[in-house]
């Protein structure tokens, strides 16, 4: 639901993606990253110069809207957006094709996909899903 977009996107960018801190981990295939946007996968932007408002707008345009989050209720919208932002729209589509019964099942299916695709990076991705789950549980509907 669009009314949730700003709250969800800011949580993901600030709490799950590290906010405005510039990160360049050797183990991260995306290279230089800020607000969750990596330079390798976003060559059309100067990631180092990216500010929070621009990051939020890009996340809305590139992930929230294409994920169909405007048409989803809380907290399905949060789960769908974070999956699309973190792992891509293809993974979100694969999870949706399994027709999860509830948002918790969707998050569990995502965790299983992380375990089968992520290799050495599995633990941080599972932790991310748990952090999202805990945040959702603290929010009012």
C-alpha positions as CSV (number, residue, x, y, z in Angstrom):
1,X,0.0,0.0,0.0
2,X,1.5,3.4,-1.0
3,X,0.7,4.8,2.5
4,X,3.3,2.4,3.9
5,X,6.0,3.0,1.2
6,X,8.0,5.8,2.9
7,X,8.1,4.0,6.3
8,X,9.1,0.6,4.8
9,X,11.6,2.0,2.3
10,X,13.4,4.1,5.0
11,X,13.5,1.1,7.4
12,X,15.1,-1.1,4.7
13,X,17.6,1.5,3.5
14,X,18.6,2.7,7.0
15,X,18.4,-0.4,9.2
16,X,18.9,-3.3,6.8
17,X,21.2,-1.7,4.2
18,X,23.4,0.5,6.4
19,X,22.0,3.9,5.5
20,X,24.3,6.6,4.1
21,X,27.5,4.8,5.1
22,X,29.7,4.0,2.1
23,X,30.7,0.3,2.1
24,X,33.0,-1.5,-0.2
25,X,33.4,-5.1,1.1
26,X,35.6,-7.4,-0.9
27,X,33.1,-10.2,-0.6
28,X,30.2,-8.1,-2.0
29,X,29.9,-8.6,-5.7
30,X,28.2,-5.2,-6.0
31,X,31.2,-3.3,-4.9
32,X,30.8,0.2,-3.6
33,X,27.4,0.5,-1.9
34,X,25.4,3.2,-0.2
35,X,21.7,3.1,0.9
36,X,21.7,-0.4,-0.5
37,X,22.5,0.7,-4.0
38,X,25.7,-0.8,-5.4
39,X,27.7,1.0,-8.1
40,X,28.1,-2.2,-10.1
41,X,24.3,-2.8,-10.4
42,X,23.5,0.9,-10.7
43,X,26.0,2.3,-13.2
44,X,23.5,5.1,-14.1
45,X,24.0,6.8,-10.7
46,X,26.9,8.1,-8.7
47,X,26.4,5.9,-5.6
48,X,28.9,8.0,-3.5
49,X,26.9,11.2,-4.1
50,X,23.5,9.5,-3.4
51,X,21.5,11.2,-0.6
52,X,18.6,9.6,1.4
53,X,15.8,11.3,-0.5
54,X,17.2,10.3,-3.9
55,X,17.7,6.7,-2.6
56,X,14.1,6.6,-1.3
57,X,12.8,7.8,-4.6
58,X,14.9,5.4,-6.6
59,X,13.8,2.5,-4.3
60,X,10.2,3.4,-4.8
61,X,10.5,3.6,-8.6
62,X,12.8,0.7,-9.2
63,X,11.5,-1.8,-6.5
64,X,8.4,-0.8,-4.6
65,X,6.2,-0.1,-7.7
66,X,7.5,-3.0,-9.9
67,X,7.1,-5.4,-6.9
68,X,3.4,-4.5,-6.8
69,X,3.7,-3.3,-3.2
70,X,1.1,-0.5,-3.9
71,X,-1.5,-3.2,-4.3
72,X,-0.5,-5.2,-1.2
73,X,-1.7,-4.7,2.3
74,X,0.5,-4.4,5.4
75,X,2.9,-6.3,6.0
76,X,2.8,-8.1,2.6
77,X,4.0,-4.9,1.0
78,X,7.0,-4.7,3.3
79,X,8.0,-8.3,2.7
80,X,7.6,-8.0,-1.1
81,X,9.6,-4.7,-1.3
82,X,12.5,-6.0,0.8
83,X,12.7,-9.2,-1.2
84,X,12.7,-7.2,-4.5
85,X,15.2,-4.7,-3.2
86,X,17.6,-7.3,-1.7
87,X,17.3,-10.2,-4.1
88,X,15.5,-8.9,-7.2
89,X,12.1,-9.0,-8.8
90,X,12.8,-12.5,-10.2
91,X,13.1,-14.0,-6.7
92,X,9.9,-12.2,-5.6
93,X,8.1,-13.7,-8.6
94,X,9.4,-17.2,-7.8
95,X,8.1,-16.9,-4.2
96,X,4.8,-15.5,-5.4
97,X,4.3,-18.4,-7.8
98,X,4.3,-20.7,-4.7
99,X,1.3,-18.8,-3.4
100,X,2.3,-18.4,0.3
101,X,-0.7,-18.5,2.6
102,X,0.5,-15.6,4.8
103,X,3.3,-13.1,5.0
104,X,5.2,-15.2,7.5
105,X,5.3,-18.1,5.0
106,X,6.5,-15.7,2.3
107,X,9.3,-14.7,4.5
108,X,10.2,-18.3,5.3
109,X,10.2,-19.1,1.6
110,X,12.6,-16.3,1.0
111,X,14.9,-17.6,3.7
112,X,14.9,-21.0,2.0
113,X,15.8,-19.3,-1.3
114,X,18.7,-17.5,0.5
115,X,20.0,-20.8,1.9
116,X,20.0,-22.4,-1.6
117,X,21.4,-19.4,-3.5
118,X,23.7,-17.4,-1.2
119,X,26.6,-19.7,-0.3
120,X,28.9,-18.1,2.3
121,X,26.6,-15.1,2.5
122,X,23.7,-17.1,3.9
123,X,23.8,-16.1,7.5
124,X,23.7,-12.3,7.0
125,X,20.7,-12.8,4.6
126,X,18.9,-15.0,7.1
127,X,19.6,-12.4,9.8
128,X,18.2,-9.7,7.6
129,X,14.9,-11.7,7.2
130,X,14.7,-12.1,11.0
131,X,15.3,-8.4,11.5
132,X,12.5,-7.6,9.0
133,X,10.2,-10.0,10.8
134,X,10.9,-8.4,14.2
135,X,10.4,-4.9,12.9
136,X,7.1,-5.9,11.3
137,X,5.9,-7.3,14.6
138,X,6.6,-4.0,16.4
139,X,4.7,-1.9,13.9
140,X,1.0,-1.0,14.1
141,X,-1.1,-2.0,11.2
